[in-house]
Amino acid sequence: MTAQKALSLTVPDIPTLLSAYMPYLERGGMFVPVDTFYRLGQVVHLLITLPGESERLSVTGTVVWVSPAGISGRRMAGIGVHFGLQDYAVRDKIETLLAGQLDDAPPSFTL
């Protein structure tokens, strides 16, 4: 098996972050638009650039959601990545940016 290169995700603004973030996962998670096939349980490496930031945050997580290419409705093709045990700091940073908005969030890219 060959090593997979890291996925890169630049989140342009807070509304997009709110739609992509998965707060219902224990360690947090992020929806990543991709056209490539991923399996549930697959480990992925993700480099995230948050709104207003230039630093890329590194996350190693597990695929917990798959929306395949060609999915019906308004769903976007991509994967949901559950952050790893070492990524609580990334979750905390995202939740600080989204403070007060998570309870009234519009529909996300996943649910």
Secondary structure, DSSP 8 states (H G I E B T S, - for coil): ------EEEE--SHHHHHHHB-TTSTT-EEEEE--S---TT-EEEEEEE-TT--SEEEEEEEEEEEE-TT-STT--SEEEEEE-GGGHHHHHHHHHHTTTTSTT----S--
